[in-house]
Amino acid sequence: MSLTDDQKSEITAARAATHQTRRPTVPALEDLLFTPLPVLDHGFVRVVDYMGDDAAVVQAARVSYGRGTRKTTEDEGLIRYLMRHHHSTPFEMCEIKYHVKLPIFVARQWIRHRTANVNEYSARYSIMDKDFYIPAPEQLAVQSSDNRQGRGDVLDEATAARVLKLLQDDAEQTYSHYEEMLDADGIGLARELARMNLTLNTYTQWYWKTDLHNLFHFLRLRADTHAQYEIRVYAEAMLETVKAWVPSSYAAFCDYRLGAVTFSAKMLAVLKKLLADEQVDQAASGLSKREWAEMMAALGK
């Protein structure tokens, strides 16, 4: 993980400061506040601000005043009911803001989640850091034969070494040319033009703010085992911050979203027949081959 001296000083100052507030705070998340959680080789995720907690979700659902007097078990039960029945609005009452350092190609995948507020490091105004994502050899794999957007078998040692050299050499060369084009005593090209030559494994940074409902949607997709590794590890780091922030909502999310599967009406009909020890096959089920395979995989068959 790479932090500039200015960023290190900023983090130290932020963690040393204290503020009196009447707002609810979460001690477990306060302990993590501003601290960079390492991701990949030079990336990180850190929480820089948040609003609300589990009680805010409960309060919004009940539209009540104050913190409430009900038992914790009742609050947890309500949160689980809300999650189970897809009531999203109460979870929208909580918000969190992250500072993230990530490779550009991961950022371009991440930005497809359009329900957040984003402000990215400007390469029109500033010079990009000389940090590149170079994968570990075990993350280098061939294109999957049955998944157009996934990976297959891991490359052998010699081929992986060749790929790593290509990635490193290309990144070094393009950044060297980037610096040459920016040189005020030489070409002096505008930053907004020079940046086009950088490789997609160059690291960028942004502030990313979202509410808890939309964060859960992001995490359900990106923390899934089928998600691309390079974005999944960011989601996994963010899950740890959510666990500290809203533990009851996190537990409900893990049970009803992250660790759950959804069956269609046709799948449910098949499941009922299987539970009744009736014979049913894919051809008679009304499911496509892919749907059938997904259902059988979910059932461990």
Secondary structure as GFF3:
##gff-version 3
##sequence-region A 1 301
A	DSSP	alpha_helix	5	16	.	.	.	ID=ss1
A	DSSP	alpha_helix	27	32	.	.	.	ID=ss2
A	DSSP	beta_strand	37	39	.	.	.	ID=ss3
A	DSSP	beta_strand	43	51	.	.	.	ID=ss4
A	DSSP	alpha_helix	54	62	.	.	.	ID=ss5
A	DSSP	alpha_helix	72	84	.	.	.	ID=ss6
A	DSSP	three_ten_helix	89	93	.	.	.	ID=ss7
A	DSSP	beta_strand	95	103	.	.	.	ID=ss8
A	DSSP	alpha_helix	104	110	.	.	.	ID=ss9
A	DSSP	beta_strand	117	120	.	.	.	ID=ss10
A	DSSP	three_ten_helix	137	139	.	.	.	ID=ss11
A	DSSP	beta_strand	141	143	.	.	.	ID=ss12
A	DSSP	beta_strand	151	154	.	.	.	ID=ss13
A	DSSP	alpha_helix	157	182	.	.	.	ID=ss14
A	DSSP	alpha_helix	191	194	.	.	.	ID=ss15
A	DSSP	three_ten_helix	195	197	.	.	.	ID=ss16
A	DSSP	beta_strand	203	211	.	.	.	ID=ss17
A	DSSP	alpha_helix	212	222	.	.	.	ID=ss18
A	DSSP	alpha_helix	229	245	.	.	.	ID=ss19
A	DSSP	alpha_helix	247	253	.	.	.	ID=ss20
A	DSSP	pi_helix	254	258	.	.	.	ID=ss21
A	DSSP	alpha_helix	265	275	.	.	.	ID=ss22
A	DSSP	alpha_helix	282	285	.	.	.	ID=ss23
A	DSSP	alpha_helix	289	298	.	.	.	ID=ss24
###
